[in-house]
Amino acid sequence: MTSTLTDPLLEYRSEFPILETSAYFAAHTLGPVCRESLEALRVFGEQWATRGVRAWGDSWFALPDVVGDAIGHLMNAPKNTVNTPPHATAAMASLLSSLDFSGTRNGIVTTDVEFPSVLQQTTAWSQYGANVTVVKSEDGLTPPLEGVLAAINETTKLVAICHVYFRNAYILDVKAVVKRAREVGALVCLDAYQSLGTVPLDVQVLDVDFVIGGSVKWVLAGPGVGYLYVRPSILETLEPALRGWMGHADPFGFSPDWKPASGQRRFVTGTPQVPSLAAALPGYNMVGKIGVDAIREKSLRQTQILMTHAEKLGMRIVNPKAADSRGGSVVLDVSPLAPEFADSIGHAVAATMNARDYVLDYRVGAGIRLAPHFYTKDSELEQVIIEMHHVIQTRAFTSHLERGKVT
């Protein structure tokens, strides 16, 4: 059993109340709340109750910039280049609204394995002149890198891709995409929702133009805060059509005409989502204090242990096995003997495990997803696999399979 003497990251376990009662393997979908975030929400309520409208001047108006810079720190982004919309969908919409698709360079290249909201946003822009190419994945899980590279040409305005893919934790070769995009003058937007906080990301090394994502997952910052990074050299040239009074250079001048604020502030729309921003900041700061490199080192070790235990018990590994192409999650097919019932079995196993306080999830077409994080004990790794195997082998599942009625 790993102790804090051999795993110093376990000193942070006590910061998360849910870890007192559950083995938490769901940072890929909702990171657990830390005590400091709970305190930040209490302070927000107290400020609202005692300061009223004066709280805006005390600290609330500054929160988007403070949180944006904390997010930027995790991806080595310069200050004042990260905006904090309420979620990744808004970030993508804001970004797309700042681009002109009226000319001959009007192409968007993406894939069919991107997260749905990214796909829905990019394809929707066809009504505003964009020519959208959705490159198909051969297996419905793995991004078709060669197909993406082939689809990028002189008419491409934007390439919209993930860093780590949500269904199978596959890490894309972003450098190859950026290299091809630069050859033809295209822009690159990277969806980092499944990587930020567990896989190192340096926007200056990768030279991406945009990064979108949100706070719900590995950065432990909860719902209500997304992020949009814009490369400094193009930031001042963009004017989003999705705009609001808080993105104005002089918001309290209340001018009906729009003059963009400097830096990332031009992408701000309306009133900041103060409670979400306040709750998010401790998560970002904790991940920044620990360091993503240290988190990644532990993640690679623990995901390998999970895969080893799972394979010993006959579970098929869906995620990439190679360390350099594997994100922070392990994805398991728990129904290799009855693939026709995969979704029914997967949902049932996940529900049963959650009822037993092993917190994880199932994704259609992929499998059970397990996400150890810096707070995970080594002892929990074998426990979750053994418990899952026990659930699968129960008479209830066996009898359902025999009758062909997995529910």
HELIX and SHEET records of a PDB file:
HELIX    1   1 PRO A    8  GLU A   15  5                                   8    
HELIX    2   2 PRO A   17  GLU A   20  5                                   4    
HELIX    3   3 ARG A   35  ARG A   51  1                                  17    
HELIX    4   4 ARG A   54  ALA A   55  1                                   2    
HELIX    5   5 TRP A   56  TRP A   60  3                                   5    
HELIX    6   6 LEU A   63  LEU A   74  1                                  12    
HELIX    7   7 ALA A   88  SER A   97  1                                  10    
HELIX    8   8 PRO A  116  ALA A  124  1                                   9    
HELIX    9   9 TRP A  125  TYR A  128  5                                   4    
HELIX   10  10 LEU A  145  ALA A  151  1                                   7    
HELIX   11  11 VAL A  174  VAL A  184  1                                  11    
HELIX   12  12 VAL A  203  LEU A  206  1                                   4    
HELIX   13  13 PRO A  232  LEU A  235  1                                   4    
HELIX   14  14 TRP A  245  GLY A  247  5                                   3    
HELIX   15  15 PRO A  251  GLY A  253  5                                   3    
HELIX   16  16 GLY A  263  PHE A  267  5                                   5    
HELIX   17  17 VAL A  274  ILE A  290  1                                  17    
HELIX   18  18 VAL A  292  LYS A  312  1                                  21    
HELIX   19  19 ALA A  323  SER A  325  5                                   3    
HELIX   20  20 PRO A  339  PHE A  341  5                                   3    
HELIX   21  21 ALA A  342  ALA A  355  1                                  14    
HELIX   22  22 ASP A  378  GLN A  393  1                                  16    
HELIX   23  23 ARG A  395  ARG A  403  1                                   9    
SHEET    1   A 2 ALA A  23  TYR A  24  0                                        
SHEET    2   A 2 TYR A 358  VAL A 359  1                                        
SHEET    1   B 7 VAL A  82  ASN A  83  0                                        
SHEET    2   B 7 GLY A 226  VAL A 230 -1                                        
SHEET    3   B 7 PHE A 210  GLY A 214 -1                                        
SHEET    4   B 7 LEU A 187  ASP A 191  1                                        
SHEET    5   B 7 THR A 156  CYS A 162  1                                        
SHEET    6   B 7 GLY A 107  THR A 111  1                                        
SHEET    7   B 7 ASN A 131  VAL A 135  1                                        
SHEET    1   C 4 ARG A 316  ILE A 317  0                                        
SHEET    2   C 4 VAL A 330  ASP A 333 -1                                        
SHEET    3   C 4 GLY A 367  LEU A 370 -1                                        
SHEET    4   C 4 ASP A 361  ARG A 363 -1                                        
END                                                                             
